[in-house]
Amino acid sequence: MKRKVFLSVLLALVSLISAAELRIVSGFDRSAFYNALASDNIEEINNQLNAIKTSSLTDKEAFEGALLMKKAGLVAKAKDKLSLFKEGRKKLEASIKKDNDNAEYCFLRLIIQEHAPKAVDYRNNIDHDSKLVKSNYKNLPSPVQQAIIDYSKKSKALKGLLP
């Protein structure tokens, strides 16, 4: 009995250390990223953009693109809004094109689509993205699952995702 408890505790510690090492190695903290994406704080978004650019994360374009589009909604000048949105859209869409079944990328796109002004015509994939996120929810990393839970409370497309 003591051996089983010890092994369980040891396994839990190894899992926690591995997750922490993975975050340190890539230099990317998903929880901090999703907190910035949910905020209306340009400084926090800029800090995350810098963290992503300096990380060893291989798929940074999707995350960078989502933050740029979020930032577009917070800057004052219309020219800057459009420029940031277009740049972010290119990055996010390029990532999705490379990996069309990536539920996390589609979740990022869903967040942006639900809040994008009609003038930018960026609402065509809401149904696809919400279905993909719902069907792959359990396979996503826990920080992403938490972000989905938090976002689903105010999302029309993810309404009823969780009990």
C-alpha positions in Angstrom: 0.0 0.0 0.0 2.8 2.4 1.0 4.6 1.5 -2.2 1.5 2.4 -4.3 1.1 5.8 -2.6 4.8 6.5 -3.0 4.8 5.6 -6.7 1.7 7.8 -7.2 3.3 10.8 -5.6 6.5 10.2 -7.5 4.6 10.0 -10.8 2.7 13.2 -10.0 6.0 15.0 -9.2 7.6 13.8 -12.4 4.6 15.0 -14.4 4.7 18.4 -12.7 8.5 18.8 -13.3 8.1 17.7 -16.9 5.4 20.2 -17.6 7.5 23.0 -15.9 10.6 22.0 -17.9 8.6 22.0 -21.1 7.4 25.6 -20.4 10.9 26.7 -19.5 12.5 25.1 -22.5 10.1 26.7 -25.0 10.0 29.9 -23.0 6.2 30.0 -23.5 3.6 30.0 -20.8 0.2 29.3 -22.2 -1.6 30.5 -19.1 0.1 33.9 -19.3 -0.6 34.0 -23.0 -4.4 33.4 -22.5 -4.5 35.9 -19.7 -3.0 38.5 -22.0 -5.4 37.5 -24.8 -8.4 37.9 -22.5 -7.2 41.3 -21.2 -7.5 44.8 -22.7 -4.1 45.7 -21.6 -1.7 46.6 -24.5 1.3 46.4 -22.3 0.5 42.8 -21.3 -0.1 41.9 -24.9 3.2 43.5 -25.9 4.9 41.6 -23.2 3.5 38.3 -24.5 4.4 39.2 -28.1 8.0 39.7 -26.9 7.9 36.5 -25.0 6.7 34.6 -28.0 9.3 36.1 -30.3 12.1 35.2 -28.0 10.8 31.7 -27.2 12.0 28.5 -29.0 8.4 27.6 -29.7 8.1 26.2 -33.2 4.5 27.3 -33.9 4.7 30.9 -32.7 2.9 32.4 -35.7 -0.5 31.3 -34.6 -0.1 32.8 -31.1 1.6 36.0 -32.4 -1.2 36.4 -35.0 -4.0 36.1 -32.4 -2.3 38.7 -30.1 -1.7 41.1 -33.0 -5.4 40.9 -33.9 -6.4 41.4 -30.3 -4.1 44.4 -30.1 -5.7 45.9 -33.3 -8.9 46.3 -31.3 -7.1 48.3 -28.6 -5.0 50.8 -30.6 -6.3 54.3 -31.4 -5.5 54.9 -35.0 -7.6 53.3 -37.7 -4.6 52.8 -39.9 -2.8 50.9 -37.1 -5.9 48.9 -36.4 -6.2 47.6 -39.9 -2.4 47.0 -40.3 -2.2 45.0 -37.1 -5.3 43.0 -37.9 -4.1 42.1 -41.4 -0.6 41.1 -40.1 -2.1 39.0 -37.4 -4.7 37.4 -39.7 -1.9 36.3 -42.2 0.1 34.7 -39.4 -2.9 32.9 -37.8 -4.3 31.7 -41.1 -0.9 30.5 -42.3 -0.6 28.4 -39.2 -4.1 27.0 -39.6 -3.4 26.2 -43.2 -0.3 24.2 -42.2 -2.3 22.3 -39.5 -6.0 22.6 -40.3 -7.1 20.2 -37.5 -5.2 22.0 -34.7 -8.0 22.7 -32.2 -5.9 25.3 -30.3 -5.3 27.4 -33.4 -9.0 27.2 -34.3 -9.8 28.2 -30.7 -7.6 31.3 -31.2 -9.4 32.1 -34.5 -12.8 31.6 -32.9 -12.0 34.1 -30.1 -11.0 36.7 -32.7 -13.9 35.9 -35.1 -16.5 36.3 -32.4 -15.2 39.8 -31.6 -14.1 41.0 -35.0 -16.0 43.9 -36.5 -18.1 43.0 -39.5 -16.1 45.4 -41.7 -13.0 43.1 -41.6 -15.1 40.1 -42.8 -13.6 37.6 -40.5 -16.5 35.4 -39.3 -16.6 32.6 -41.9 -15.2 29.7 -39.7 -17.1 30.1 -36.5 -19.1 26.9 -36.9 -16.1 24.8 -38.0 -13.9 26.1 -35.2 -16.4 25.7 -32.4 -17.1 22.1 -33.5 -13.4 21.3 -33.7 -12.8 22.9 -30.2 -15.7 21.0 -28.7 -14.7 17.6 -30.1 -11.0 18.0 -29.2 -11.4 19.7 -25.8 -10.3 16.8 -23.7 -7.1 16.3 -25.8 -5.9 19.9 -25.3 -3.3 20.9 -22.6 -4.8 21.9 -19.3 -4.0 25.7 -19.7 -5.9 25.6 -23.0 -8.8 23.7 -21.5 -9.0 26.4 -18.7 -8.9 29.2 -21.3 -11.8 27.4 -23.2 -13.8 27.1 -19.9 -13.2 30.8 -19.1 -14.0 31.9 -22.7 -17.1 29.6 -23.1 -18.9 31.6 -20.3 -19.2 34.6 -22.7 -19.1 32.9 -26.1 -22.1 32.2 -28.2 -20.3 29.6 -30.3 -19.1 27.6 -27.3 -22.3 28.0 -25.2 -23.2 24.7 -23.6 -19.7 23.3 -24.1 -19.3 22.3 -20.5 -21.8 21.5 -17.7 
